[in-house]
Amino acid sequence: MMKSLKDVLTNLIGEQLSAATFVQDYLQVDFNGHRLTVFVPMEVRARGLAWVSGHPDFRNQLCDLIGESVAAVDCRPEQLILSFAEARDICISLHDDVYVGPEAITFQPRNESGLWVI
């Protein structure tokens, strides 16, 4: 049986956000060896507020999630949401109009040679 992206991303549930790497025009977030590379705008939502990548406080809000575990994954056609405790989320837009290249995200599961491209 072939796995779907949602099936693969559920591997993140229970994994801690272990690193956030800010590269010139993209961002990598690691979850104990699972790596999500993001090429499109993303948000951190917490306490009813939202910080979009590029906002001065975005980096601090994302880094505050380091050490926190993913509680749920919601993979919708136009958005990927990684939920943490205390109503905090990482939201990645998958709308066609936000793409700056051929893909929005790539996902490299821990201990697997395949790469998922969206």
N, C-alpha and C positions, 0 to 999 in steps of 0.2 A: 504494500500500500504506500502511495506517495504522500509525504508529509506536506502540509500547507504551511505558509509563513506563520499563521497564528499558532499552529502546533509547535513549531520550532521556537517561537518567541515565548511560549509558556514555560520554557526552560529557565527563563529569567525569574519566575516566581520563587521567592525565598532567597534569591541571590542578592548580595549587597552591592550597591554602587561602590566600586573600589577605586575608580580613577576617572578624571575628566581631563582630556588633553585638548587644548585650544590650539589649532593650527591656523595658518593664515586665512583660509577661506572655508574651513570645515571644522567639525568637532568630533572627537571620539570619546565615547563613554564605555567604560569597562565594568563588567559585572563578574568579578572573580574568574576572569578568563574568557567570558563571552564578550565580544566587542561589537558595538554598534557605532558605525561611522555615519554622521549626519551632514548632508550637503545643503540642506534647506533650513529656513528659519524654524526655530523651536521655542517653546515657552516652558517656564517653570511656574506652576500655579501653587499658591499656598495661602491659606487664610483669606480666601476671597480675592486675592490680588494675583496679577500675572506679570511676569517679566519676560520679554521677548529677547532672543539673542540680539546683541548689539546694544541693549539697554545697559546703562552703567552698573546696575545692581544684578544683572543676569548672572554673571560669573559667581558672585557671592551666594546667590540663591541656589545655583546648581551645586556648588561645592558644599553647601550646607547639607546636601543629601548624601554626601560620601559617608559610607558606613551604615546607611539605612538600607533595608531590604525591600525588594519589590513585592508588593502585596497582590497586585493584579495587573493583567495585561489586556488591553482592549484594542484590537486591530480592526479598524474600520476602513472602508475604501478611501476615505479622504483624511484620515488622522490615525496616528498611533499614540496611545496613551499608556504610560507606565505609571501606575499608582503606588504610592508609598503610604505609610502611616500618617495620621494627623491631617488627612485630606490634602496631601501634597502630591503633585503630578508632574511628570515630564510629558509634554504634548508636542508631537512632531507632525506638522502639516504634510499631507500627501496630495494636496490640490495640484493639478497640472500647472497652474499659473505661478507657483512658487519655485518650480524647478529652475536651477541655474545651469544645469548640465543634463546628461542623460539619465541620471539616477537621483533619487532623494536620499536614500539610505542604503547602506550595505550592512549585513549582519553575518558575523563569523562566529558560529557556535564553538564553545570550548571543546577541544579534542576532536574536532571534525575538520576535514579538509575542504568541505564545500563552502561557498559563499553565496548568501542570499542577496539579491539585488532588487531594489524597488525603485 
